[in-house]
């Protein structure tokens, strides 16, 4: 699985578990592992919405 997340508006220079820096309103795809590294409080602070995206079998 992966997650498509939208960061809350107004945020600046948010570093996510994938190591990249983002701004408020950005839409980011994180792996299940990366999303799981975020604490519940971090998710509440920075994530506006999150959608599970199935990863196609290889």
C-alpha distance matrix in Angstrom:
0.0 3.7 6.9 10.1 13.0 16.7 19.1 22.2 25.3 27.9 25.9 26.9 25.7 22.5 21.0 17.3 15.7 15.1 19.0 19.7 22.0 21.5 23.8 23.6 22.2 19.9 16.5 14.0 10.4 9.1 6.6 5.5 8.9 10.7 10.0 11.1 14.2 15.5 18.0 18.4 21.5 20.0 17.3 20.3 22.4 20.4 17.6 19.2 16.1 12.4 10.3 6.8 5.9 4.9 5.2 8.7 10.3 12.8
3.7 0.0 3.8 6.8 9.7 13.3 15.7 19.0 21.9 24.5 22.5 23.4 22.2 19.1 17.8 14.2 13.1 12.3 16.1 16.4 18.5 17.8 20.1 20.1 18.7 16.3 12.9 10.2 6.7 5.7 4.4 5.0 8.4 8.8 8.0 10.3 12.9 13.6 16.5 17.0 19.7 17.7 15.1 18.2 19.8 17.4 14.8 16.4 13.6 10.0 8.4 5.9 5.1 6.3 6.5 10.3 12.5 14.5
6.9 3.8 0.0 3.8 6.1 9.8 12.2 15.4 18.4 21.1 19.3 20.6 19.8 16.8 16.0 12.6 12.5 12.2 15.7 15.5 16.9 15.6 17.4 16.9 15.4 13.4 10.2 8.0 5.5 5.2 6.2 6.6 9.8 9.1 7.1 10.0 12.5 12.1 14.9 14.8 17.2 15.1 12.2 15.0 16.6 14.1 11.2 12.6 9.9 6.3 5.5 4.6 5.5 8.4 9.7 13.4 16.0 18.1
10.1 6.8 3.8 0.0 3.8 6.9 10.0 13.2 15.7 18.6 17.3 18.6 18.3 15.6 15.6 12.7 13.6 13.0 15.9 14.8 15.6 13.7 15.0 14.3 12.3 10.3 6.8 5.6 4.4 6.5 8.9 10.2 13.1 11.5 9.6 13.0 14.9 13.9 16.6 16.4 18.1 15.7 12.7 15.1 16.2 13.2 10.2 10.8 8.2 5.6 5.2 6.5 6.7 10.3 11.6 14.9 18.0 19.9
13.0 9.7 6.1 3.8 0.0 3.8 6.4 9.5 12.3 15.2 13.8 15.5 15.6 12.8 13.4 10.8 12.6 12.7 15.1 13.8 13.8 11.5 12.3 11.1 9.5 8.2 5.6 5.3 6.3 7.6 10.7 11.7 13.9 11.6 9.3 12.7 14.1 12.2 14.6 14.1 15.2 12.8 9.8 11.8 12.6 9.5 6.5 7.3 5.6 4.3 6.4 8.8 10.1 13.7 15.1 18.6 21.6 23.4
16.7 13.3 9.8 6.9 3.8 0.0 3.8 6.6 8.8 11.9 11.2 13.3 14.1 11.9 13.5 11.9 14.5 14.7 16.4 14.4 13.4 10.3 10.0 8.0 6.0 5.7 4.5 6.4 9.0 10.8 14.2 15.4 17.3 14.7 12.5 15.8 16.7 14.3 16.3 15.5 15.8 13.4 10.7 11.8 11.9 8.5 5.9 5.4 5.3 6.5 9.0 12.1 13.3 17.0 18.5 21.7 24.9 26.6
19.1 15.7 12.2 10.0 6.4 3.8 0.0 3.8 6.4 8.8 7.5 9.8 11.0 8.8 11.1 10.3 13.5 14.3 15.2 13.2 11.4 8.3 7.4 5.1 5.0 5.6 6.6 8.0 11.0 12.1 15.7 16.8 18.1 15.0 12.9 16.1 16.1 13.2 15.0 14.5 13.9 11.2 9.3 10.1 9.1 5.5 4.7 5.2 7.3 9.0 12.1 15.0 16.5 20.1 21.3 24.7 27.7 29.3
22.2 19.0 15.4 13.2 9.5 6.6 3.8 0.0 3.8 6.5 6.3 9.7 11.9 10.2 13.3 13.1 16.4 17.6 18.2 16.2 13.9 10.7 8.6 5.2 5.7 8.2 9.8 11.7 14.8 15.7 19.2 19.9 21.1 18.1 15.8 18.5 18.5 15.2 16.1 15.0 13.7 11.7 10.1 9.5 8.0 5.5 5.6 4.7 8.2 11.0 14.4 17.6 19.5 23.1 24.7 28.1 31.1 32.8
25.3 21.9 18.4 15.7 12.3 8.8 6.4 3.8 0.0 3.8 5.7 8.8 11.9 11.4 14.8 15.4 19.0 19.8 19.9 17.4 14.6 11.1 8.0 4.2 4.9 8.4 11.0 13.5 17.0 18.4 22.0 23.2 24.4 21.2 19.2 22.1 21.8 18.6 19.6 18.6 17.0 14.9 13.8 13.0 11.0 8.8 9.4 8.0 11.2 14.2 17.2 20.6 22.1 25.8 27.2 30.4 33.6 35.2
27.9 24.5 21.1 18.6 15.2 11.9 8.8 6.5 3.8 0.0 3.8 6.5 10.1 10.6 14.4 15.9 19.6 20.5 19.9 17.4 14.1 11.1 7.6 5.0 7.5 10.3 13.5 15.7 19.3 20.4 24.0 25.3 26.0 22.6 20.9 23.6 22.8 19.6 20.4 19.8 17.6 15.4 15.3 14.4 11.6 9.8 11.7 11.1 14.5 17.3 20.5 23.7 25.2 28.9 30.0 33.3 36.3 37.7
25.9 22.5 19.3 17.3 13.8 11.2 7.5 6.3 5.7 3.8 0.0 3.8 6.9 6.9 10.7 12.4 16.2 17.3 16.5 14.2 10.9 8.4 5.6 4.2 7.9 9.5 12.6 13.9 17.3 17.9 21.5 22.8 23.1 19.5 18.2 20.8 19.6 16.5 17.5 17.5 15.3 12.6 13.0 12.8 9.6 7.5 10.1 10.8 14.1 16.3 19.6 22.4 23.9 27.4 28.3 31.7 34.5 35.7
26.9 23.4 20.6 18.6 15.5 13.3 9.8 9.7 8.8 6.5 3.8 0.0 3.8 5.7 9.3 11.9 15.6 16.4 14.8 12.4 8.7 6.9 4.7 6.0 9.7 10.2 13.6 14.4 17.8 18.4 21.9 23.6 23.5 19.7 19.1 21.8 20.1 17.4 18.8 19.5 17.4 14.3 15.1 15.6 12.3 10.1 12.8 14.0 16.9 18.6 21.8 24.2 25.3 28.6 29.0 32.3 35.0 35.8
25.7 22.2 19.8 18.3 15.6 14.1 11.0 11.9 11.9 10.1 6.9 3.8 0.0 3.8 6.3 9.5 13.0 13.5 11.4 9.2 5.5 5.4 5.5 8.2 11.6 10.8 13.7 13.6 16.6 16.7 20.0 22.0 21.4 17.6 17.7 20.3 18.2 16.0 17.9 19.3 17.5 14.0 15.2 16.5 13.3 11.0 13.6 15.6 18.0 19.0 21.9 23.9 24.7 27.8 27.7 31.0 33.4 33.9
22.5 19.1 16.8 15.6 12.8 11.9 8.8 10.2 11.4 10.6 6.9 5.7 3.8 0.0 3.8 6.3 10.0 11.1 9.7 8.1 5.3 5.1 6.2 8.0 11.0 10.1 12.2 11.5 14.2 13.8 17.0 18.6 18.1 14.3 14.1 16.6 14.6 12.3 14.2 15.6 14.1 10.5 11.6 13.2 10.5 8.0 10.6 13.1 15.3 15.9 19.0 20.7 21.9 24.9 25.0 28.4 30.8 31.6
21.0 17.8 16.0 15.6 13.4 13.5 11.1 13.3 14.8 14.4 10.7 9.3 6.3 3.8 0.0 3.8 6.8 7.9 6.1 5.6 4.4 6.4 9.1 11.3 13.7 11.9 13.2 11.4 13.3 12.2 14.9 16.7 15.6 11.8 12.4 14.7 12.3 10.8 13.4 15.6 14.7 10.9 12.2 14.7 12.5 10.1 12.2 15.3 16.8 16.6 19.3 20.4 21.2 23.8 23.5 26.9 28.9 29.4
17.3 14.2 12.6 12.7 10.8 11.9 10.3 13.1 15.4 15.9 12.4 11.9 9.5 6.3 3.8 0.0 3.8 5.4 5.7 6.0 6.7 7.7 10.7 12.2 13.8 11.6 11.9 9.3 10.4 8.7 11.3 12.9 11.9 8.1 8.7 11.2 9.3 8.1 11.2 13.4 13.4 9.7 10.2 13.3 12.1 9.6 10.6 14.0 14.7 13.8 16.2 16.9 17.8 20.3 20.0 23.5 25.5 26.1
15.7 13.1 12.5 13.6 12.6 14.5 13.5 16.4 19.0 19.6 16.2 15.6 13.0 10.0 6.8 3.8 0.0 3.8 5.2 7.6 9.6 11.2 14.4 15.9 17.2 14.9 14.4 11.2 11.0 8.2 9.5 10.8 9.0 5.4 7.3 9.1 6.7 7.1 10.6 13.5 14.2 10.9 11.4 15.0 14.5 12.5 13.0 16.6 16.7 15.0 16.9 16.8 17.5 19.4 18.7 22.2 23.6 24.2
15.1 12.3 12.2 13.0 12.7 14.7 14.3 17.6 19.8 20.5 17.3 16.4 13.5 11.1 7.9 5.4 3.8 0.0 3.8 5.7 8.9 10.7 14.3 16.3 17.1 14.1 13.4 9.9 9.4 7.2 8.5 11.1 9.6 6.3 9.0 11.4 9.7 10.6 14.2 16.8 17.7 14.3 14.2 17.8 17.2 14.6 14.8 17.9 17.7 15.8 17.1 16.8 16.7 18.4 17.2 20.3 21.8 22.0
19.0 16.1 15.7 15.9 15.1 16.4 15.2 18.2 19.9 19.9 16.5 14.8 11.4 9.7 6.1 5.7 5.2 3.8 0.0 3.8 6.8 9.8 13.5 16.1 17.6 14.8 15.0 12.0 12.4 10.7 12.4 14.8 13.0 9.6 12.1 14.2 11.8 12.2 15.5 18.3 18.5 14.9 15.7 18.9 17.6 15.1 16.1 19.3 19.8 18.5 20.2 20.3 20.3 22.1 20.9 23.9 25.4 25.3
19.7 16.4 15.5 14.8 13.8 14.4 13.2 16.2 17.4 17.4 14.2 12.4 9.2 8.1 5.6 6.0 7.6 5.7 3.8 0.0 3.8 6.6 10.4 13.3 14.7 11.7 12.4 9.9 11.3 10.8 13.3 16.1 15.2 11.6 13.3 16.1 14.2 13.9 17.2 19.4 19.3 15.5 15.9 18.8 17.2 14.2 15.2 17.8 18.5 17.7 19.5 20.1 19.9 22.2 21.1 24.0 26.0 25.9
22.0 18.5 16.9 15.6 13.8 13.4 11.4 13.9 14.6 14.1 10.9 8.7 5.5 5.3 4.4 6.7 9.6 8.9 6.8 3.8 0.0 3.8 7.2 10.4 12.5 10.1 11.9 10.5 12.9 12.9 15.9 18.4 17.8 14.0 14.9 17.8 15.8 14.6 17.4 19.3 18.5 14.7 15.3 17.7 15.4 12.4 14.0 16.4 17.8 17.7 20.0 21.3 21.5 24.2 23.6 26.6 28.9 29.1
21.5 17.8 15.6 13.7 11.5 10.3 8.3 10.7 11.1 11.1 8.4 6.9 5.4 5.1 6.4 7.7 11.2 10.7 9.8 6.6 3.8 0.0 3.8 6.9 8.7 6.5 8.9 8.5 11.7 12.5 16.1 18.5 18.5 14.8 14.8 18.1 16.8 14.9 17.6 18.8 17.9 14.2 14.2 16.1 13.9 10.5 11.7 13.4 15.0 15.5 17.9 19.7 20.0 23.1 23.0 26.1 28.7 29.2
23.8 20.1 17.4 15.0 12.3 10.0 7.4 8.6 8.0 7.6 5.6 4.7 5.5 6.2 9.1 10.7 14.4 14.3 13.5 10.4 7.2 3.8 0.0 3.8 6.3 5.8 9.3 10.3 14.0 15.2 18.9 21.0 21.4 17.8 17.2 20.4 19.3 16.9 19.0 19.6 18.3 14.9 14.7 15.8 13.2 10.0 11.4 12.3 14.5 15.9 18.6 21.0 21.6 25.0 25.3 28.4 31.3 32.0
23.6 20.1 16.9 14.3 11.1 8.0 5.1 5.2 4.2 5.0 4.2 6.0 8.2 8.0 11.3 12.2 15.9 16.3 16.1 13.3 10.4 6.9 3.8 0.0 3.8 5.6 8.8 10.8 14.5 15.9 19.6 21.2 22.1 18.6 17.2 20.3 19.7 16.9 18.5 18.3 16.9 14.1 13.3 13.6 11.3 8.2 9.3 9.3 12.0 14.1 17.0 19.9 20.9 24.6 25.4 28.6 31.7 32.9
22.2 18.7 15.4 12.3 9.5 6.0 5.0 5.7 4.9 7.5 7.9 9.7 11.6 11.0 13.7 13.8 17.2 17.1 17.6 14.7 12.5 8.7 6.3 3.8 0.0 3.8 6.5 9.5 13.1 15.2 18.9 20.6 22.1 18.9 17.3 20.7 20.7 18.0 19.9 19.4 18.5 15.9 14.2 14.6 13.2 9.9 9.4 8.3 10.2 12.4 14.8 17.9 18.7 22.4 23.5 26.5 29.8 31.1
19.9 16.3 13.4 10.3 8.2 5.7 5.6 8.2 8.4 10.3 9.5 10.2 10.8 10.1 11.9 11.6 14.9 14.1 14.8 11.7 10.1 6.5 5.8 5.6 3.8 0.0 3.8 6.3 10.1 12.4 16.2 18.4 19.7 16.5 15.4 19.1 19.0 16.9 19.4 19.4 19.1 16.0 14.4 15.7 14.4 10.7 10.0 10.0 11.0 12.0 14.0 16.5 16.8 20.3 20.9 23.8 27.0 28.1
16.5 12.9 10.2 6.8 5.6 4.5 6.6 9.8 11.0 13.5 12.6 13.6 13.7 12.2 13.2 11.9 14.4 13.4 15.0 12.4 11.9 8.9 9.3 8.8 6.5 3.8 0.0 3.8 7.0 9.9 13.5 15.7 17.5 14.8 13.5 17.3 17.9 16.1 18.9 18.8 19.2 16.2 14.0 15.7 15.4 11.7 9.8 9.8 9.4 9.5 10.8 13.1 13.1 16.6 17.3 20.2 23.4 24.7
14.0 10.2 8.0 5.6 5.3 6.4 8.0 11.7 13.5 15.7 13.9 14.4 13.6 11.5 11.4 9.3 11.2 9.9 12.0 9.9 10.5 8.5 10.3 10.8 9.5 6.3 3.8 0.0 3.8 6.4 10.0 12.6 14.1 11.3 10.7 14.5 14.9 13.8 17.0 17.5 18.3 15.1 13.1 15.7 15.5 11.8 10.2 11.4 10.6 9.5 10.5 11.9 11.7 14.8 15.0 18.1 21.0 22.1
10.4 6.7 5.5 4.4 6.3 9.0 11.0 14.8 17.0 19.3 17.3 17.8 16.6 14.2 13.3 10.4 11.0 9.4 12.4 11.3 12.9 11.7 14.0 14.5 13.1 10.1 7.0 3.8 0.0 3.8 6.8 9.6 11.6 9.5 9.1 12.8 13.9 13.5 16.9 17.6 19.1 16.2 14.0 16.9 17.4 14.1 12.0 13.5 11.8 9.5 9.4 9.6 8.8 11.5 11.3 14.5 17.3 18.4
9.1 5.7 5.2 6.5 7.6 10.8 12.1 15.7 18.4 20.4 17.9 18.4 16.7 13.8 12.2 8.7 8.2 7.2 10.7 10.8 12.9 12.5 15.2 15.9 15.2 12.4 9.9 6.4 3.8 0.0 3.8 6.5 7.9 5.7 5.9 9.4 10.3 10.6 14.1 15.3 17.2 14.3 12.4 15.9 16.5 13.7 12.0 14.3 12.8 10.0 10.4 9.8 9.6 11.7 11.4 14.9 17.1 18.2
6.6 4.4 6.2 8.9 10.7 14.2 15.7 19.2 22.0 24.0 21.5 21.9 20.0 17.0 14.9 11.3 9.5 8.5 12.4 13.3 15.9 16.1 18.9 19.6 18.9 16.2 13.5 10.0 6.8 3.8 0.0 3.8 5.3 5.1 6.1 8.4 10.0 11.4 14.8 16.2 18.6 16.2 14.4 18.0 19.1 16.7 14.9 17.3 15.3 12.0 11.7 9.8 9.4 10.3 9.3 12.8 14.4 15.5
5.5 5.0 6.6 10.2 11.7 15.4 16.8 19.9 23.2 25.3 22.8 23.6 22.0 18.6 16.7 12.9 10.8 11.1 14.8 16.1 18.4 18.5 21.0 21.2 20.6 18.4 15.7 12.6 9.6 6.5 3.8 0.0 3.8 5.6 5.2 6.0 8.7 10.4 13.2 14.3 17.2 15.5 13.5 17.0 18.7 16.9 14.9 17.4 15.2 11.7 11.3 8.9 9.6 10.1 10.0 13.6 14.7 16.5
8.9 8.4 9.8 13.1 13.9 17.3 18.1 21.1 24.4 26.0 23.1 23.5 21.4 18.1 15.6 11.9 9.0 9.6 13.0 15.2 17.8 18.5 21.4 22.1 22.1 19.7 17.5 14.1 11.6 7.9 5.3 3.8 0.0 3.8 5.5 5.1 6.4 9.2 12.1 14.1 16.9 15.0 14.0 17.6 19.0 17.4 16.2 19.2 17.6 14.4 14.7 12.6 13.3 13.6 13.0 16.3 16.9 18.0
10.7 8.8 9.1 11.5 11.6 14.7 15.0 18.1 21.2 22.6 19.5 19.7 17.6 14.3 11.8 8.1 5.4 6.3 9.6 11.6 14.0 14.8 17.8 18.6 18.9 16.5 14.8 11.3 9.5 5.7 5.1 5.6 3.8 0.0 3.8 5.4 5.2 7.1 10.7 12.9 15.0 12.5 11.7 15.5 16.2 14.4 13.6 16.8 15.8 13.0 14.0 12.9 13.6 14.9 14.3 17.8 19.0 20.0
10.0 8.0 7.1 9.6 9.3 12.5 12.9 15.8 19.2 20.9 18.2 19.1 17.7 14.1 12.4 8.7 7.3 9.0 12.1 13.3 14.9 14.8 17.2 17.2 17.3 15.4 13.5 10.7 9.1 5.9 6.1 5.2 5.5 3.8 0.0 3.8 5.4 5.6 8.8 10.1 12.5 10.4 8.7 12.4 13.8 12.1 10.7 13.8 12.5 9.8 11.1 10.4 12.1 13.9 14.3 18.1 19.6 21.2
11.1 10.3 10.0 13.0 12.7 15.8 16.1 18.5 22.1 23.6 20.8 21.8 20.3 16.6 14.7 11.2 9.1 11.4 14.2 16.1 17.8 18.1 20.4 20.3 20.7 19.1 17.3 14.5 12.8 9.4 8.4 6.0 5.1 5.4 3.8 0.0 3.8 5.4 7.5 9.1 12.1 10.9 9.8 13.3 15.0 14.2 13.2 16.3 15.1 12.4 13.6 12.4 14.3 15.5 16.0 19.6 20.6 22.3
14.2 12.9 12.5 14.9 14.1 16.7 16.1 18.5 21.8 22.8 19.6 20.1 18.2 14.6 12.3 9.3 6.7 9.7 11.8 14.2 15.8 16.8 19.3 19.7 20.7 19.0 17.9 14.9 13.9 10.3 10.0 8.7 6.4 5.2 5.4 3.8 0.0 3.8 6.4 9.4 11.5 9.7 10.0 13.5 14.4 13.7 13.6 17.2 16.8 14.6 16.3 15.5 17.2 18.6 18.6 22.2 23.1 24.3
15.5 13.6 12.1 13.9 12.2 14.3 13.2 15.2 18.6 19.6 16.5 17.4 16.0 12.3 10.8 8.1 7.1 10.6 12.2 13.9 14.6 14.9 16.9 16.9 18.0 16.9 16.1 13.8 13.5 10.6 11.4 10.4 9.2 7.1 5.6 5.4 3.8 0.0 3.8 6.5 8.1 6.0 6.3 9.8 10.6 10.1 10.4 14.0 14.1 12.6 15.1 15.1 17.3 19.3 19.9 23.6 25.1 26.6
18.0 16.5 14.9 16.6 14.6 16.3 15.0 16.1 19.6 20.4 17.5 18.8 17.9 14.2 13.4 11.2 10.6 14.2 15.5 17.2 17.4 17.6 19.0 18.5 19.9 19.4 18.9 17.0 16.9 14.1 14.8 13.2 12.1 10.7 8.8 7.5 6.4 3.8 0.0 3.8 5.4 5.1 6.3 8.7 9.9 10.8 11.4 14.8 15.2 14.2 16.9 17.1 19.8 21.8 22.8 26.5 27.9 29.6
18.4 17.0 14.8 16.4 14.1 15.5 14.5 15.0 18.6 19.8 17.5 19.5 19.3 15.6 15.6 13.4 13.5 16.8 18.3 19.4 19.3 18.8 19.6 18.3 19.4 19.4 18.8 17.5 17.6 15.3 16.2 14.3 14.1 12.9 10.1 9.1 9.4 6.5 3.8 0.0 3.8 5.5 5.1 6.2 8.7 10.2 10.2 13.0 13.3 12.7 15.6 16.3 19.4 21.6 23.2 26.9 28.5 30.6
21.5 19.7 17.2 18.1 15.2 15.8 13.9 13.7 17.0 17.6 15.3 17.4 17.5 14.1 14.7 13.4 14.2 17.7 18.5 19.3 18.5 17.9 18.3 16.9 18.5 19.1 19.2 18.3 19.1 17.2 18.6 17.2 16.9 15.0 12.5 12.1 11.5 8.1 5.4 3.8 0.0 3.8 5.4 5.0 6.1 8.8 10.0 12.7 14.1 14.4 17.8 19.0 22.1 24.6 26.1 29.9 31.6 33.6
20.0 17.7 15.1 15.7 12.8 13.4 11.2 11.7 14.9 15.4 12.6 14.3 14.0 10.5 10.9 9.7 10.9 14.3 14.9 15.5 14.7 14.2 14.9 14.1 15.9 16.0 16.2 15.1 16.2 14.3 16.2 15.5 15.0 12.5 10.4 10.9 9.7 6.0 5.1 5.5 3.8 0.0 3.8 5.4 5.0 6.2 7.9 11.3 12.9 13.0 16.5 17.8 20.4 23.1 24.2 28.0 29.9 31.6
17.3 15.1 12.2 12.7 9.8 10.7 9.3 10.1 13.8 15.3 13.0 15.1 15.2 11.6 12.2 10.2 11.4 14.2 15.7 15.9 15.3 14.2 14.7 13.3 14.2 14.4 14.0 13.1 14.0 12.4 14.4 13.5 14.0 11.7 8.7 9.8 10.0 6.3 6.3 5.1 5.4 3.8 0.0 3.8 5.4 5.5 5.2 8.5 9.4 9.4 12.8 14.3 17.2 20.0 21.5 25.3 27.4 29.4
20.3 18.2 15.0 15.1 11.8 11.8 10.1 9.5 13.0 14.4 12.8 15.6 16.5 13.2 14.7 13.3 15.0 17.8 18.9 18.8 17.7 16.1 15.8 13.6 14.6 15.7 15.7 15.7 16.9 15.9 18.0 17.0 17.6 15.5 12.4 13.3 13.5 9.8 8.7 6.2 5.0 5.4 3.8 0.0 3.8 5.8 5.9 7.9 9.6 10.8 14.4 16.5 19.6 22.6 24.5 28.2 30.5 32.6
22.4 19.8 16.6 16.2 12.6 11.9 9.1 8.0 11.0 11.6 9.6 12.3 13.3 10.5 12.5 12.1 14.5 17.2 17.6 17.2 15.4 13.9 13.2 11.3 13.2 14.4 15.4 15.5 17.4 16.5 19.1 18.7 19.0 16.2 13.8 15.0 14.4 10.6 9.9 8.7 6.1 5.0 5.4 3.8 0.0 3.8 6.3 8.5 11.2 12.8 16.6 18.8 21.6 24.7 26.2 30.0 32.3 34.2
20.4 17.4 14.1 13.2 9.5 8.5 5.5 5.5 8.8 9.8 7.5 10.1 11.0 8.0 10.1 9.6 12.5 14.6 15.1 14.2 12.4 10.5 10.0 8.2 9.9 10.7 11.7 11.8 14.1 13.7 16.7 16.9 17.4 14.4 12.1 14.2 13.7 10.1 10.8 10.2 8.8 6.2 5.5 5.8 3.8 0.0 3.8 6.5 9.2 10.7 14.4 16.8 19.1 22.4 23.7 27.4 29.9 31.6
17.6 14.8 11.2 10.2 6.5 5.9 4.7 5.6 9.4 11.7 10.1 12.8 13.6 10.6 12.2 10.6 13.0 14.8 16.1 15.2 14.0 11.7 11.4 9.3 9.4 10.0 9.8 10.2 12.0 12.0 14.9 14.9 16.2 13.6 10.7 13.2 13.6 10.4 11.4 10.2 10.0 7.9 5.2 5.9 6.3 3.8 0.0 3.8 5.5 7.0 10.7 13.4 15.8 19.2 20.9 24.5 27.2 29.1
19.2 16.4 12.6 10.8 7.3 5.4 5.2 4.7 8.0 11.1 10.8 14.0 15.6 13.1 15.3 14.0 16.6 17.9 19.3 17.8 16.4 13.4 12.3 9.3 8.3 10.0 9.8 11.4 13.5 14.3 17.3 17.4 19.2 16.8 13.8 16.3 17.2 14.0 14.8 13.0 12.7 11.3 8.5 7.9 8.5 6.5 3.8 0.0 3.8 7.1 10.5 13.8 16.2 19.9 21.9 25.3 28.3 30.5
16.1 13.6 9.9 8.2 5.6 5.3 7.3 8.2 11.2 14.5 14.1 16.9 18.0 15.3 16.8 14.7 16.7 17.7 19.8 18.5 17.8 15.0 14.5 12.0 10.2 11.0 9.4 10.6 11.8 12.8 15.3 15.2 17.6 15.8 12.5 15.1 16.8 14.1 15.2 13.3 14.1 12.9 9.4 9.6 11.2 9.2 5.5 3.8 0.0 3.8 6.8 10.3 12.8 16.4 18.8 22.1 25.1 27.5
12.4 10.0 6.3 5.6 4.3 6.5 9.0 11.0 14.2 17.3 16.3 18.6 19.0 15.9 16.6 13.8 15.0 15.8 18.5 17.7 17.7 15.5 15.9 14.1 12.4 12.0 9.5 9.5 9.5 10.0 12.0 11.7 14.4 13.0 9.8 12.4 14.6 12.6 14.2 12.7 14.4 13.0 9.4 10.8 12.8 10.7 7.0 7.1 3.8 0.0 3.8 6.8 9.5 12.9 15.3 18.7 21.6 24.0
10.3 8.4 5.5 5.2 6.4 9.0 12.1 14.4 17.2 20.5 19.6 21.8 21.9 19.0 19.3 16.2 16.9 17.1 20.2 19.5 20.0 17.9 18.6 17.0 14.8 14.0 10.8 10.5 9.4 10.4 11.7 11.3 14.7 14.0 11.1 13.6 16.3 15.1 16.9 15.6 17.8 16.5 12.8 14.4 16.6 14.4 10.7 10.5 6.8 3.8 0.0 3.8 6.3 9.7 12.5 15.7 18.7 21.4
6.8 5.9 4.6 6.5 8.8 12.1 15.0 17.6 20.6 23.7 22.4 24.2 23.9 20.7 20.4 16.9 16.8 16.8 20.3 20.1 21.3 19.7 21.0 19.9 17.9 16.5 13.1 11.9 9.6 9.8 9.8 8.9 12.6 12.9 10.4 12.4 15.5 15.1 17.1 16.3 19.0 17.8 14.3 16.5 18.8 16.8 13.4 13.8 10.3 6.8 3.8 0.0 3.8 6.5 9.4 12.7 15.3 18.2
5.9 5.1 5.5 6.7 10.1 13.3 16.5 19.5 22.1 25.2 23.9 25.3 24.7 21.9 21.2 17.8 17.5 16.7 20.3 19.9 21.5 20.0 21.6 20.9 18.7 16.8 13.1 11.7 8.8 9.6 9.4 9.6 13.3 13.6 12.1 14.3 17.2 17.3 19.8 19.4 22.1 20.4 17.2 19.6 21.6 19.1 15.8 16.2 12.8 9.5 6.3 3.8 0.0 3.8 6.4 9.4 12.5 15.2
4.9 6.3 8.4 10.3 13.7 17.0 20.1 23.1 25.8 28.9 27.4 28.6 27.8 24.9 23.8 20.3 19.4 18.4 22.1 22.2 24.2 23.1 25.0 24.6 22.4 20.3 16.6 14.8 11.5 11.7 10.3 10.1 13.6 14.9 13.9 15.5 18.6 19.3 21.8 21.6 24.6 23.1 20.0 22.6 24.7 22.4 19.2 19.9 16.4 12.9 9.7 6.5 3.8 0.0 3.8 6.3 9.1 12.1
5.2 6.5 9.7 11.6 15.1 18.5 21.3 24.7 27.2 30.0 28.3 29.0 27.7 25.0 23.5 20.0 18.7 17.2 20.9 21.1 23.6 23.0 25.3 25.4 23.5 20.9 17.3 15.0 11.3 11.4 9.3 10.0 13.0 14.3 14.3 16.0 18.6 19.9 22.8 23.2 26.1 24.2 21.5 24.5 26.2 23.7 20.9 21.9 18.8 15.3 12.5 9.4 6.4 3.8 0.0 3.8 6.4 8.9
8.7 10.3 13.4 14.9 18.6 21.7 24.7 28.1 30.4 33.3 31.7 32.3 31.0 28.4 26.9 23.5 22.2 20.3 23.9 24.0 26.6 26.1 28.4 28.6 26.5 23.8 20.2 18.1 14.5 14.9 12.8 13.6 16.3 17.8 18.1 19.6 22.2 23.6 26.5 26.9 29.9 28.0 25.3 28.2 30.0 27.4 24.5 25.3 22.1 18.7 15.7 12.7 9.4 6.3 3.8 0.0 3.8 6.3
10.3 12.5 16.0 18.0 21.6 24.9 27.7 31.1 33.6 36.3 34.5 35.0 33.4 30.8 28.9 25.5 23.6 21.8 25.4 26.0 28.9 28.7 31.3 31.7 29.8 27.0 23.4 21.0 17.3 17.1 14.4 14.7 16.9 19.0 19.6 20.6 23.1 25.1 27.9 28.5 31.6 29.9 27.4 30.5 32.3 29.9 27.2 28.3 25.1 21.6 18.7 15.3 12.5 9.1 6.4 3.8 0.0 3.8
12.8 14.5 18.1 19.9 23.4 26.6 29.3 32.8 35.2 37.7 35.7 35.8 33.9 31.6 29.4 26.1 24.2 22.0 25.3 25.9 29.1 29.2 32.0 32.9 31.1 28.1 24.7 22.1 18.4 18.2 15.5 16.5 18.0 20.0 21.2 22.3 24.3 26.6 29.6 30.6 33.6 31.6 29.4 32.6 34.2 31.6 29.1 30.5 27.5 24.0 21.4 18.2 15.2 12.1 8.9 6.3 3.8 0.0
